[in-house]
Amino acid sequence: MIGMFCDFSEKEGLLFSSYKSHPPEPIRKLPPVLSFSIVSSIVSLNINLLNIILYIMTVIVPEPDLSESNSSSNKEVERDDENNGTLQLDGGFLLPNNNAFGHSFRDYEDVSERKETVEQFYRTNHINQTYEFAKLKKEEYEQLNRAEMSIWECCELLNEFVDESDPDLDEPQIEHLLQTAEAIRRDYPDQDWLHLTALIHDLGKVLLHESFGGLPQWCVVGDTFPLGCAFDESIVHHQYFKENPDSQDPVFSRKLGIYSEKCGLDRVIMSWGHDEYMYLVAKENKTSLPPAALFIIRFHSFYALHRSGAYEYLMNDEDKEMLKWLLIFK
């Protein structure tokens, strides 16, 4: 597959750069303005502005106290990369033991002030996320006719929202975007496209805003999962799927459901949410970001896959190659 890294106009002489191998080689230099051609929610990003924002984050955000971090959590993991020798999946990043509430990360059973909110969220999500619902939402939103705004305007919209599905954070989403982008920029300084992917990966959460339909949280945030086949037991709060109509469907309740083995994740209908919307925005407007970035955007909330290894039987060879970058991002 040939993907386009860049389609810039230096006012406006077009400059194209393509690649044919995976994973993509790092972008060594970016022009001042990266044109996305994303009409629905993103117009352009000034790279210099991004660097200023990220620099500010390194100055004003205090370093976490990692003195008592578990050594096993900080162990570096490496995978073979035919182009670069080895690929560090953690980039040397040190993971604290506890989240913002003093509990272990993604612990949905531990008693905390967020537990009841998170569990109620997933109950509603798992009952209502059906194959038919997701298809209808995709058809509705792939028209890309909601709004047009800059990336920073889009980020500012997210300052109004806190993700009800997240047991670890209760901060506005704009802070999450900046912290994610800065952490990746620090650990993978040569992977410019990955920094940008980190900044925009959650921008699909603008679906919560009235400008984009004001959807309820249960169909915007939270872990995502395939529809049209059986719900894997590794999905958080799996017990609530028993009330989902698809669980009673004779086809959808089978392991493969409507799919075939190794069909490829691009053929799979995922539960509707911000990941799927942002993926559609980028794909339908022929973004210059590489396929690895689109894979990250679409599947970063697919924890059953990249945390538990579920649904690997649906993946083709290209998916497996892209998964390396998703594991880095995770």
N, C-alpha and C positions, 0 to 999 in steps of 0.2 A: 504494500500500500504506500502510495506517495502522499505525504501530507505537507501542507505549507506552513513553514515557520513564521514567515513575515510577509506582509503585503503592505508596505509603507509607501507613502507618497511624500517625497521631499518637495513639496509644493510644486508640482505633485508628480515628479518623475517616479514611476513605479519601480520598486526594487523587490525582486522575488528571491526567496531562498527556500529550497526544498530538501527533503531527506528521504531516503528509501529504507533505512534500517531502524530497528528498535533495539534498545531504547534510544531516544534522540540524543544527538550530541549537544553539549551545552551551547547556548547562545553566548558568544564572546562579547558582543557589543550591541546595544540597542539604540536606535535613533531616538531623538527627543520625544516623539509622539508615536504611540503604538495604536494603529487604527484597527478596531475590532469589527466595524460594520455591524454592530449589534443594535438594531433599531429599537427593539422593544424596551431594553432597560439599560444599555451601556452604549456610549458613543465613543469615548476616547479616554486614554490615560496618559497623563504627563509623567514620564519616568522620573524626571527631576523632582517633581512634587512627591512622588512615592518615596524616593530616597530621603527627602526631608522629613516626611511623616515617620518613616521607620527609624531615622536617626533620633527623632524626638522620643520615640518609644524606648530606645536604649538608654536615654538619659533620665526620663521621668519615671520609668517603671523599675522599681527596685528588684534586685536579684533575689530569687528565692533562697531560703536557707536550706542548703542541700547537705549539710554536715552529717545528718543522720540517714541519708538515703541508703536504701538497701542495695548492697553491691550487686545482687542478682538483677535488680531493675536496671542497673547501669551497664550491664554487660553488652559489649558491642556485638552486633550480629552482622555477618557478611554473607553475600551471595556472589556467585560467579557472574561476571559480566564479560561477554566475549569481546567487547570493544575496549573496555577500560581495566581489565584484570579482575578487580573486585569492586563490589558496590556496597558501601556501608549503609545499612538500613537505619541506623540511629544517628549517624553523623557525629557521634560523640555527645549527643544531648543527654543530660542527666535528668531523670524523671523523679520528682519528689514522691514520697510514700503516700501522701494524703492530698485530697482535693481541698477546695475552698471551705468545706464544712468539717474538715478534720477526719474524713472517712476515706477508705481506699477507693480508687477510681472505678467508675462504672459498677459500683456495688448497689444493686437494686433491691437487696433484701435488708441491708443494714438500716436500723432505725435512725432516721434523720429528719430534719425539718422539711426536707424536700420529698421524702418517700411517698407520702400520700398523694401529693400533686402529680408526681411522675407516674405512679401506678394507675391513677385515674386516667391520665393521658393515654397510657398504653391500652387500657381497657377499651376506651372509645375508639382509638386507632385500629385495634385488631378486629373489632366488631364491624367497622365500617369500610375498611380498605378491601374492596372486592375487585375482581378482574374487570367487571363492567364499569365500576366507578372510575378506576384508573384510566381505562380507555376513553371514557367520556371527557375526563379532565384533560387528558393529553390532546384530544381533538379540539377542545375549547381553547387551550392556551398555546397550541402550536401556531395559531394565527398571528401571534406576536403583535397584537394591536392594542396593548394596554397603555403604554407610556413610553416616553423617550427622555433620557436623562444621562448625565455624566456619571462616571463610576463613583466619584465622591458624593454626589447627590444621592446616589443609590445607597452608599454606606451610611450616610446620615439618616436615611429613613429607618435603618435598622437600629439606630440609637434608641428607638422607642420600645424595642421588644426584648424580652428575656425568654429564652427557650425553655418551655415547661417540661420538655422531655429529658433535659440534661440533669443528672443527679450531682454533677460536679461543679457547675457554674451557675451563678445567678447575676452575671454581669451583662450589660447591654451587648448586643451582637457586634457592634462596631469595634469594641475592645477586643473581642475574640478574633476578628479578622486581622487587626493590626498585630496582635501578639503572635498569631500563627504565621503571618508573613515574615515578621521579624525573626522568629525562631528559625525558620527555614533559610532565610537569607544568611543568618549567622553560621548555620551548620553546613549549608551547601552554597557557598558564595558564587560558584561558577554557573549554577543552574538558574539563570535569569527567568526562564519561563516558569520554573517551579515557584519562585517568589511571587510572581504575578498570579499564578493559579491559587496560591494560598490566600492572597488578598481577596480574590473574587469567588472562592469556592462556595461560600454560603450566601451569596447575594440573592439567590433564589428565594430567600426568606422574605423578600419584599412582597411575596404573595399574601403576607399577613396585613399589608397596608391596603387601605381602601382604594388607592390608585390602581392596585393590581387585583382587586376583587375582594379584599378583606376576608380571606379564607380563615377558618378556625385552625388552631394550632395542630389538631390531630391529623390534618391532611397537608401540613406544611413541614413540620419538623419531626424528629425522632428517627429511629433505626428504620431502614428500608429493607424490603424483601421481595422476591419474585411472586407474581400472581399467575394463576392458571395452572399451578401445580401444588403439591402438598406443602404445608407450612412446616419448616424444619424445627425440631425441638430446641435448637440452640438459640432461636429468636427470643429476645427478652420478653418475659411475661407471656410465654407461649400459651398458657392455660386459657387465655381469653379468646383464642381463635375458635374455640368450640362453639362460640356464639356467632361466628362469621358464616354467612350463607354458603360461601365457597367450600367450607369444610364438609358440607353435606352433598356437594356435587359429585356424581360418580366419576367424572373425568378430572376435575380440579383437585380432588382429594388423593389422586395417585401421585407417586413419586415424580414421574416425568410430566404428568398431566398432558397438556397440549404440545409439549416440546419433545425433541429427540435428543439423545445423548450427544454431547459436544456440538450442539447447534450454534453456540456462540451467544454471549450475553447481549449482543446488540439486537438479537431477535426476541429477547425476553421482556415482557411487560412487568415493570417494577411498580411497587406501591407509589402512589402519587405524592409528591412533595417538592421541597426546594431543590433537591439534587436533580430531579428529572426536569424541572422547569429551567434551571440554569443551563443544563446540558442542551435542551432544545434551543434556548436562546443562542448559545454559542454555535451549535451545529447548523441550525437553519440559516444563520447569517454568515456562514463560511468563515468562522474565526481563524486567525492565523496561528493560534496556539496548536501545538502538536497533538496527535491522538492520545498520548499519555496524559495530557492535561484534561482532555475530555473524559477519559476513563476515570480519573481522580474525581472530577466534578460530579460525575454521574453515580459513582459507587462508593464515595467516602463514608456514607452512612450505612453501607451494606455490611454490617458487622458480622452477620452470620457467615459471610464469605471470608473476609480478611482477618477475623478474629478466631473463628471456629472451624474454618475450612469446609463449611457446608456449601452445597450446590456446585461443587467443583465439576460434577459430571455434566453440567451445562456449558462449561467453558471450552473454547477452542484454543488453538496454539497461540493466537495473537492475544487473547485474554490473559493467558498465563504469563506472557511477556510483559504486558501492561501491569500485571499484578505486582511486579517488583517495585514500580513507582508508587503504587497505592500503599504498599507496606511502608515505604519511606515516609509517605505523607501521614499515615496513621500514627 
